[in-house]
Amino acid sequence: MNQTNYHSHCTYCDGRADMATFARWARAKGFSAYGFSSHAPLPFPTAWTMEWDRMDDYLAELNRLKRRYEGAVELYAALEIDYLNDEWNPASEWFQALSLDYRIGSVHLLYDAKGNVVDGDLPAPKFAKMVLQHFQGDIEAVVKQYFDRANRMLQLGGFQILGHADKVHYNAEWYSPHIVEQQWYVDMVQAHLAEAVRQGYFIEINTKAYDDLGVFYPDKHYFSFLHALGARVVVNSDAHYPDRIESGRTSALQALSRAGFSHVAELHNGKWSDVPIAPSVSVLL
């Protein structure tokens, strides 16, 4: 039934429940596999990332829960690792040395003209204030930097899943209506996705915002493009609350089916494979 999720957050970062609670929900909802991917540490403190001194506890608790739920639901250990710069990114040796089942590479952070780190992953009204305050209202500069950074992350590697590609699109459209329809924007998204597929990354279809905003990351308008590229896609809810571990999942599978996809990538028994989209959620074409 494609009941899997490999992107989630718990109280080791900015999630709203402990790991054991998410594991119980995953079992109760009939998930066959569930992955924890807390926000990896950054070289400065934040309210939303894990601290290094909690890493051993994080991995130990995951291993305990793996044993506890063996035979009921496969649990996997991961991190969502930010591209900050060429020194701090998913390929950095300290992240590669960790005993993880997989890694998610994402971009949340930008730099302003003064070299200050700026959070670019904000609710739309706060995002608008950030663009005005740190980028003098130049939304194109924000978008282009986001993709420059995301493309550099692809080059450096060190991860398997490209997290919420083009997540900037909702906020950019909110700030500047119809910007995502402009050819330069479309070209930028397509070039980024094509390079990710060329390099063999799994493309995450992130469903976190679907129930609230009606959007996927990347946007469903690119699903047919991804199918034409031969992309391998994995549907993840990026859940921060236990009751949202399957939010938007069925809708994403239906949208992928309409775009021509017949399979999604799933991790089972420690190996990635392409699993058919279940007839109960697929859409007849």
C-alpha positions in Angstrom: 0.0 0.0 0.0 3.1 2.3 -0.3 2.8 3.1 3.4 6.3 4.4 3.9 7.9 7.7 5.0 11.6 8.5 5.1 11.5 12.2 6.1 10.3 13.1 9.6 11.3 15.2 12.6 11.0 14.5 16.4 12.0 16.4 19.5 15.7 15.9 18.8 15.2 18.9 16.5 12.0 20.8 15.8 9.5 17.9 15.8 6.6 18.1 18.2 6.7 14.6 19.7 9.4 12.1 20.8 10.7 9.4 18.6 8.8 6.6 20.4 5.5 8.4 19.8 6.2 8.6 16.0 7.1 4.9 15.9 3.8 4.0 17.6 1.9 6.0 15.1 3.7 4.5 12.2 2.9 1.0 13.4 -0.8 2.0 14.2 -1.2 3.4 10.6 0.2 0.3 9.0 3.5 1.7 7.8 5.9 -0.9 6.5 8.9 1.5 6.8 9.5 4.7 8.6 12.6 6.9 8.7 13.7 9.5 11.2 15.7 12.4 9.7 16.2 15.1 12.3 17.8 18.4 11.1 21.5 17.9 11.4 23.6 20.1 13.5 24.9 23.4 12.2 28.1 25.2 13.3 26.0 27.6 15.3 23.0 27.1 17.6 19.4 27.3 16.2 15.9 26.5 17.5 15.3 23.9 14.8 18.4 21.8 14.5 19.9 19.0 16.6 23.0 19.7 18.7 26.1 17.5 18.4 26.0 16.5 22.0 22.6 14.8 21.4 23.8 12.7 18.4 24.8 9.6 20.4 21.5 9.6 22.2 19.6 10.1 18.9 21.2 7.1 17.3 21.0 5.0 20.5 17.2 5.7 20.8 16.7 4.8 17.1 18.6 1.5 17.6 16.5 0.7 20.6 13.3 1.4 18.7 14.5 -0.6 15.7 14.8 -3.6 18.0 11.4 -2.8 19.7 9.5 -2.8 16.5 11.4 -5.5 14.6 8.9 -7.5 12.6 6.2 -4.8 12.9 7.7 -1.7 11.1 11.1 -1.1 9.7 12.7 2.0 11.3 15.6 3.8 9.7 18.2 6.3 10.9 18.9 9.4 8.9 19.5 13.1 9.0 18.3 16.0 6.9 21.6 17.8 6.3 21.8 21.4 5.2 24.1 22.8 2.6 25.6 25.8 4.4 28.8 26.2 2.5 31.6 24.0 1.0 32.8 23.1 4.4 29.5 22.3 6.0 27.2 20.1 3.9 26.0 16.5 3.5 29.4 15.5 2.1 31.3 16.8 5.2 33.4 14.1 6.8 31.7 14.3 10.2 28.3 13.5 8.6 29.7 10.8 6.5 31.3 9.1 9.6 27.9 8.7 11.2 26.2 5.3 11.1 23.1 6.3 9.1 20.9 4.3 6.7 20.6 7.3 4.3 21.0 11.1 4.2 18.7 13.8 2.9 20.2 16.9 1.4 18.3 20.2 1.7 18.7 23.9 1.4 17.1 26.2 4.0 19.7 28.9 4.5 20.9 31.8 2.4 23.5 34.5 2.7 22.8 38.2 2.4 25.1 40.8 0.9 26.9 41.3 4.2 27.6 37.6 4.5 25.0 37.0 7.2 23.3 33.6 7.3 19.6 34.1 6.6 16.8 31.6 7.1 15.0 31.3 3.8 12.5 28.7 4.9 9.8 30.7 6.6 6.1 31.3 6.5 5.2 33.5 3.5 4.7 36.8 5.5 8.0 36.4 7.3 9.7 35.3 4.0 8.5 38.6 2.5 10.0 40.6 5.3 13.3 38.7 4.9 13.4 39.5 1.2 12.8 43.2 1.9 15.2 43.4 4.9 18.1 41.3 3.6 17.8 41.4 -0.2 16.3 44.9 -0.8 13.2 43.3 -2.2 15.0 41.5 -5.0 13.1 38.2 -5.1 15.0 37.1 -8.3 18.2 37.3 -6.4 16.8 35.2 -3.6 15.5 32.5 -6.0 18.7 32.4 -8.0 20.8 32.1 -4.9 18.6 29.3 -3.6 19.2 27.3 -6.8 22.8 28.1 -7.0 23.2 26.6 -3.5 21.0 23.6 -4.3 23.1 22.9 -7.4 26.3 23.2 -5.5 25.0 20.7 -3.0 24.3 18.3 -5.9 27.9 18.6 -7.0 29.3 17.9 -3.6 27.1 14.9 -2.9 27.1 12.8 0.2 23.4 12.1 0.3 20.8 10.0 -1.4 17.5 12.0 -1.3 17.1 15.5 -2.6 14.8 17.1 0.0 11.8 19.3 -1.0 13.3 20.6 -4.3 12.1 24.0 -5.3 10.6 24.6 -1.8 11.1 28.3 -2.5 8.4 28.3 -5.1 5.4 28.8 -2.8 6.9 31.8 -1.0 8.3 33.3 -4.2 4.8 33.1 -5.8 3.2 34.6 -2.7 5.7 37.5 -2.8 5.6 38.0 -6.6 2.5 36.5 -8.3 3.2 34.5 -11.5 7.0 34.5 -10.9 7.0 30.7 -11.1 5.4 30.9 -14.6 8.2 33.0 -16.0 10.5 31.1 -18.3 13.7 31.9 -16.4 12.2 30.4 -13.3 10.9 27.3 -15.1 14.3 26.8 -16.8 16.0 27.0 -13.4 13.8 24.4 -11.9 14.1 22.0 -14.8 17.9 22.3 -15.0 18.1 21.6 -11.3 15.9 18.6 -11.4 17.5 17.2 -14.5 21.0 17.5 -12.9 19.7 15.7 -9.8 18.3 12.9 -11.9 21.4 12.7 -14.0 23.5 12.2 -10.8 21.2 9.5 -9.5 19.6 11.2 -6.6 16.1 10.1 -5.4 13.7 13.1 -5.9 11.6 13.6 -2.9 7.9 14.4 -3.4 7.4 16.3 -0.2 3.8 16.4 1.0 4.2 18.4 4.1 2.2 21.4 2.9 -0.4 19.7 0.8 -3.2 19.6 3.3 -2.7 23.2 4.3 -1.5 24.9 1.1 -2.4 22.4 -1.6 1.2 22.2 -2.9 3.9 19.6 -3.2 7.7 20.2 -3.4 8.6 20.1 -6.2 5.3 21.4 -7.7 3.1 18.8 -9.4 3.5 20.7 -12.7 7.0 19.1 -12.8 5.9 15.5 -12.2 5.5 14.8 -16.0 8.9 16.4 -16.6 10.4 14.1 -13.9 8.8 11.1 -15.4 10.2 11.9 -18.8 13.7 12.2 -17.2 13.3 8.7 -15.7 13.5 10.0 -12.2 13.2 7.8 -9.2 10.8 9.4 -6.7 10.2 8.9 -3.0 7.0 10.2 -1.3 7.7 11.8 2.1 5.5 13.7 4.5 8.3 15.7 6.3 6.2 15.2 9.4 6.7 17.2 12.5 3.5 15.9 14.2 2.6 12.2 14.6 -0.9 12.7 13.2 0.6 14.1 10.0 2.9 11.2 9.0 0.7 10.3 6.0 -0.6 13.8 5.1 -0.9 14.3 1.4 0.4 10.9 0.6 -2.5 9.5 -1.3 -2.9 12.7 -3.3 0.8 12.6 -4.2 0.6 9.0 -5.4 -2.4 9.9 -7.5 -0.7 12.9 -9.0 2.4 10.8 -9.8 0.2 8.2 -11.4 -1.5 10.9 -13.6 1.9 12.1 -14.6 2.9 8.6 -15.8 4.7 7.1 -12.8 3.9 3.5 -12.1 6.5 3.0 -9.3 7.9 4.9 -6.3 11.2 4.2 -4.5 11.0 2.5 -1.1 13.7 1.3 1.3 13.0 -2.2 2.7 15.5 -4.6 4.3 18.1 -2.0 3.9 17.9 -1.8 0.1 16.2 0.7 -2.2 13.9 -0.7 -4.8 11.1 0.6 -7.1 7.7 -0.5 -5.8 4.5 -0.4 -7.9 2.0 2.3 -6.9 -0.9 0.3 -5.4 -4.0 0.0 -7.5 -6.1 1.3 -4.6 -4.4 4.7 -4.8 -3.4 5.0 -8.5 -5.6 6.8 -10.9 -6.8 5.3 -14.2 -5.5 7.3 -17.1 
